[in-house]
Amino acid sequence: MSRGERFALGSIALGCLVLGLKGAAWWLTGSAALYSDALESTVNVAAGVVALIALRFAAMPADANHPYGHDKAEFFAAVIEGVMIVVAALSIFAHAWDIWRAPHPLAWPIQGLILNAVATLINGGWSLVLGVVGKRIRSPALVADGRHLMADVVTSLGIAAGLAVSILSGVLILDPVIAGLTGLYVLWSGMHMISGSVGGLMDAAPEPAVLARIREIVAEAAAGAIEAHDLRTRSAGRLTFLQFDLVVPGMMTVADSHEICDRIEEKLRAEMQHLVVTIHVEPEEKAHQRGVLVL
């Protein structure tokens, strides 16, 4: 079992614990706001299962039907998780509307807030762990799970503050209002997660700073060549694919041009892990004079 899979299993286990705490808080109080918080935790558990399945599939080696591997499976997991969040937001809106039409006093409010606070602390700590580990092993599924948990922490803090005001002031209508605002935040979080994952599925390029650094490394390492042009990149899970044309003097031998390519690849991989490089060598008459000049 890979490291990513172990952390996904940890997310499922902690998600069940948090769901139990938040579900108990809602059951004790009957609060629409705490219902919205508990429902998002239900999504966390389901998303953890989806992430685990995606990580196991992404870890499969390349085969005849998938020569570039299965890493993009993690983007599918992030999209599914985003859709789950959107559905949860719609359910929150429906429940908040029901309470808005028939507000009622909260039962056991202090006990409910204490249970919710414990669950929030667990989520906050685990979200930080997932964020660090996900970036280190370049796992979109774990990063998405960590961001979702952090969004859950933010909404839980807002809910706790709003409920405290509602309890102290006796304004019952604040409960469904807080739930509705929570639903809006959850909806935005889900849409943001979907848009980011779709970019990965559509072979979006890395950040501009990453592309600029790639060009710098190529220019530094390609001594003996004339230029590099038509540089293209795409991301697939933890892998980044890079390809470009390298223009060399027409009289240069195949061995010499190959040595330049090896030097470029070595320096790129020394700085960027999980990089797959493809270089096409061309003679000097193919120079565009608008690529990465190396002379």
C-alpha positions, 0 to 999 in steps of 0.5 A: 500500500502506497503512502498516499493510500495510507493517508486516504485510509486515515482520512476515512477513519477520522472522517467517520469520527468527526461525522459521529461528533457533528451528527451528535451535535446536530441531534442534540440541538436540532440546529439547521446550522449544525446540520449543514456542518454534519452534512459536509462531514458526510461528504468528507467520508464519501470523498475519502473513499473515492480518493482511496479508490483513485489513488489505488488506480493511479498507482497502477503501472503503465500498460498497453492501453494506458502507456502514460500511466493512470495518474489522471485518475486522481483528477476524476476523484477531485471532480467527484468530490467537488460534485458531492460538495455541490449536492451537499450545499443544495441539501443545506439550502433545503434544510435551512429553508424548512427551519426558516419557515418554522424556527424553534429554540435549540436544545442542549446548545452548549453541549452541541457546540462543544462536540462540534469544537472537538470535531473542528480541531480534529479536522484542522490538524488533519487538513494541515497534514494532508496539505503538506503530504499531498504537495510532497508526493504530488497527489491532487486527490490528497491536496483536494481532500486537505483543502476540503477539510480546511473549508470545513474548519472555516465553516465550522468556526463561522457556525460556532460564532453565529450560533453563540450569537443566536443563543445569547441574543435569542434570535432564532432566525439566525440559525437558518441564516447561518446554515444558508451562508454556510451552504453558499460557502460550501457551494463555492468550495465545490465549484472551485474544486471542480474547475481546478480538477477539470484543468488537469483533465484538460492538460492545463499547463503548470504555473507560469513561474514553473514554465519560466524556470524550465526555460531557464534550465534549458537555456543553461544546460543546452550549451552547444545547441542553437535554440529550443522552441515549441516548448509544451507541458501538461500535468497528469496527477503527480507527473509533468510531461515536457516536450520541445524541439532542440535546434543544433548545428547541421554538422553536429553528430547524433552522439553530440546532440544526444549528449546535450539532450541527456544534460538537459534532462539531467538538470531538469530532473534534478530540480523537478521530480516526476518529470517526463521529458521528450526532446526532438532534435532538429538541424539549424535551418529549422531555427525559429529565432523566437524560442529559448536561445542558448547561444 
